[in-house]
Amino acid sequence: MKIKTINSLEIFSGTVLVPVFETTAQNLIPIEFDGVAIASKVFYGKKDTHYLAEKKDTTYIFIGLGKSIDYKSLKTIFRRIATKEKDTFGQNVSLFLPEVFTEEQVEAAVSGLYLGTYNLGHYKKQEFHPFLNAEFELQILSDKNFSETINKAIKIAKAQLETFTLVDLPPNAVTPKYLANWAQEKGNQYGFEVKVLGLEAAKKENLGAFVAVGKGSDNEAQFVIMNYSPKETIPNLKHVGLVGKGITFDTGGLNIKTAGMVHMKCDMAGGAAVFGAMQLIADLQLPIKVTAIVPCAENSVDSKSFLPSDVIYSYSGNSIEIIDTDAEGRLVLADGLSYLIKNYNPEYIVDIATLTGSSVATLGYEAGALFTNNELISKKIQEAGDSIGEQLWPLPLWDSYKKDIESDIADVKNFSGKPVAGAISAAKFLEFFTQEHPAWVHLDIAGVAFGDDEFAKSKHATAYGVHLLTKFIENL
């Protein structure tokens, strides 16, 4: 996609997008733009409405924003227009930016428009379409210079589109090796270092919990480590650590799932969010140091699979009693956290995972569950999420829940066995491996990473976490 700023539409032919804030429906004054007038009784800018008009070789799409609008709604509206009206889009698209638009609103509109190029039909026979193939020129009609904001918006959308694809592709394509290769390719492209530990290397590093989870699969587990520093030398850089769950498919292991297994290709959505965030952070050249770890494995059923009642050793040296092989995500995260802290010791740590159905039962599909004992960091990451529509809500980490992970035979057990407080006991398990790090945050995104919406008939990726992690880090 090419970007060009213009001052008028005198020689333009193509599609023009015109955002309109709501006016009074009874107002007799029509809405006018570039000689095209619409009676306010027909269209007056009501939120989630739009109106098409044609003049000569140009199609005008008037887009209703309501009286006021938040970042997520604006982004969704522009994605909807791009998706549903794609047949009117050709090689030339012009976006009018009203004077009242803020930089955040420009960012939301442009990134939403670009997300509208996404096509879930990765394996369908398709004809070339200039818009869907992102081979079009976007002309910006504005009296202000928003070029920096527009470039940022496109980078955000590109990272989210990559994440859509990683999560939506099937598990026979997205294996642990596929994710490791993706990281190395993007590291070379965007400028961050990548180190991958295969099975034998992971065994030598004593990543016992990680190795145990991947034992039952023919697809070799890959422990992906990424390091980013800005190209310019900047003194006293803050250091952030990220850990994402990269379970490319989760059968539940020998505690096999009895429902919902068809959607378990999404169990690497936390890891995908970290991958997308690393691309975006490097693309934006944020002035911060980031170390990210994504333990990638497939939890399969096989004679080699780890067993309920096994006792395994983690990278931290602590022993873990396996109560449930379907509580595997916390095992790979435990080794990821321990490895990160011992070898890199960042000032801030965020882990992100589609970890428990309990978080979905608690918060539904509107917010991720947030766990931390650091109130300042809790506030900062919630503010980052609220500003872009990726909401979080805090749940407790009280020590009274510690008994849920106490084991008679080992240092800790991986599942409480209780039908209550599952998200909390999972967070307490992870906390056990953080060595009381003062700025650790755990995000359980099981309800918000993969879901139903207007953009497809089946459940699909949301890219939740990519912008959230980046925004949080940017705000630091």
C-alpha positions, 0 to 999 in steps of 0.5 A, spaced: 500 500 500 502 506 497 500 513 501 500 520 498 497 526 501 493 530 497 489 537 498 483 536 493 479 531 489 479 535 482 483 529 478 481 523 483 477 517 481 476 511 485 473 511 492 472 516 497 471 515 504 468 521 508 467 520 516 461 524 519 460 525 526 452 525 528 448 531 526 441 532 529 436 528 524 431 533 524 436 538 521 434 541 514 441 542 512 444 536 508 451 533 509 455 536 503 462 534 501 465 535 494 459 537 491 455 531 493 449 532 498 445 528 502 439 529 506 440 529 513 433 525 514 437 519 509 443 520 513 446 524 519 452 520 521 449 515 526 454 510 529 455 504 525 451 507 519 454 508 512 451 511 505 454 510 498 453 516 493 456 516 486 459 522 482 462 521 475 467 516 476 468 516 484 464 513 489 463 516 496 462 512 502 459 517 508 461 513 514 457 515 521 461 515 527 456 517 532 456 524 536 463 521 539 467 515 538 472 511 542 478 508 539 476 501 538 469 503 535 472 507 530 477 502 528 472 497 527 468 501 523 473 502 518 475 495 518 467 493 517 467 498 511 473 496 508 471 488 508 463 489 506 464 494 501 471 491 498 467 491 491 467 498 491 474 499 492 479 499 487 487 501 486 485 508 488 482 510 495 482 516 498 480 518 506 478 524 508 480 526 515 476 532 518 479 537 522 477 535 528 480 528 528 486 527 533 492 523 532 489 517 535 483 517 531 487 518 525 491 512 527 485 508 529 481 509 522 487 508 518 489 501 521 482 499 521 482 500 514 488 496 513 485 490 517 480 490 512 484 487 507 485 481 511 482 475 508 481 468 512 480 464 506 488 462 506 486 456 502 481 458 497 482 459 490 482 466 489 482 471 484 487 477 484 483 483 488 487 490 488 485 492 495 485 485 498 492 484 496 494 491 499 496 493 492 492 500 492 494 507 493 491 510 499 490 518 498 490 522 504 485 528 504 487 533 510 489 540 511 494 537 517 500 533 516 498 526 519 504 522 515 508 520 522 501 517 525 499 514 518 505 510 518 505 508 525 498 506 524 500 501 518 505 498 522 500 497 527 496 493 522 501 490 519 503 486 525 496 485 527 495 482 520 501 477 521 498 475 528 491 474 524 495 469 520 499 465 525 493 464 529 488 462 523 492 458 519 491 450 521 496 446 526 499 442 520 501 448 517 503 452 524 508 447 527 513 449 533 518 449 527 514 454 523 513 459 529 521 458 530 522 460 522 517 466 522 521 469 528 528 468 525 525 471 518 522 477 522 528 478 526 532 479 520 527 483 516 525 488 522 532 488 526 531 483 532 536 477 534 533 470 535 535 464 538 532 458 538 533 452 542 531 445 539 529 439 543 536 437 544 538 444 546 532 444 551 534 438 554 541 440 555 539 447 558 534 443 563 528 446 560 524 440 563 517 442 564 517 445 557 520 438 554 515 434 558 509 438 554 512 436 547 514 429 548 508 426 545 508 430 538 512 428 532 513 436 531 519 438 535 518 443 540 522 450 539 524 454 545 524 461 541 528 467 544 528 474 541 532 480 543 531 487 541 535 494 542 534 500 538 539 502 533 541 508 536 545 508 542 540 510 548 543 510 555 539 507 561 534 503 557 529 500 560 528 493 560 522 489 559 521 481 558 515 478 555 513 471 555 508 468 550 504 461 550 506 457 544 502 451 544 501 450 537 495 445 538 492 442 544 489 435 545 489 436 552 494 430 552 492 424 556 487 428 560 484 429 553 479 434 551 472 432 551 469 439 548 472 445 543 478 441 541 477 444 534 479 451 536 485 449 539 490 451 534 489 458 537 492 456 544 498 459 541 495 466 541 499 468 547 505 467 543 503 470 537 501 476 540 508 476 543 511 475 536 507 480 533 509 485 538 516 484 537 515 485 530 511 492 531 516 494 537 522 493 532 518 496 526 517 503 531 524 503 533 521 504 540 527 506 545 527 500 550 530 494 550 526 487 550 527 480 551 521 475 549 521 468 550 515 464 546 516 456 548 513 453 542 510 445 543 504 441 541 501 437 546 499 431 543 497 424 545 502 418 544 505 413 548 511 418 549 506 423 552 507 425 559 502 422 564 498 424 570 501 423 576 508 424 573 513 428 577 518 432 572 523 438 574 523 445 571 528 449 569 528 453 576 530 446 579 523 445 582 519 439 582 512 439 579 507 434 580 502 433 574 495 433 576 492 434 569 496 434 562 491 439 560 494 444 564 500 444 560 500 452 558 503 454 565 508 448 564 512 451 558 510 458 561 514 456 568 520 454 564 520 461 560 519 465 566 525 462 569 529 462 563 528 469 562 529 471 569 535 467 570 539 469 564 536 476 562 533 479 569 528 484 566 525 490 570 518 488 567 515 482 565 509 480 562 507 473 560 500 472 556 497 466 554 490 463 553 491 459 559 484 458 562 477 457 561 476 460 568 478 467 565 472 466 560 467 464 565 469 470 569 470 475 564 466 473 558 469 475 551 470 483 553 476 483 557 483 479 559 484 477 566 490 481 569 494 478 575 500 482 578 501 484 585 504 491 583 499 496 583 502 501 579 504 496 573 497 494 573 494 501 572 499 502 567 497 496 563 490 497 564 490 504 561 494 502 555 489 497 554 483 502 555 486 507 550 486 502 544 480 498 546 484 491 549 481 491 556 483 488 562 480 487 569 484 485 575 483 478 579 486 477 586 493 473 587 492 472 595 496 467 598 490 464 601 490 461 594 497 458 595 494 452 598 491 450 591 498 448 588 501 445 594 503 438 593 505 432 598 510 429 593 513 435 589 514 442 590 508 444 587 502 441 583 500 444 576 492 443 577 488 444 583 483 439 581 477 444 583 472 446 579 473 453 582 478 459 581 482 456 576 484 462 573 487 464 580 490 458 581 494 458 574 496 465 576 499 462 583 502 457 579 506 461 575 508 466 580 511 460 584 516 461 578 517 468 578 522 469 584 518 474 587 519 479 581 517 486 583 514 488 576 511 481 574 504 481 570 500 475 568 495 476 562 490 470 561 487 472 554 483 465 553 476 469 552 479 475 547 484 472 543 479 468 538 472 469 537 466 470 533 464 477 530 462 480 524 468 479 520 467 471 519 462 465 519 467 461 524 471 463 530 478 467 528 484 471 531 483 478 534 490 479 535 489 481 542 495 483 545 499 485 540 498 493 540 496 492 548 503 490 549 506 495 544 502 501 547 504 499 554 512 498 553 511 505 549 508 508 555 514 506 559 
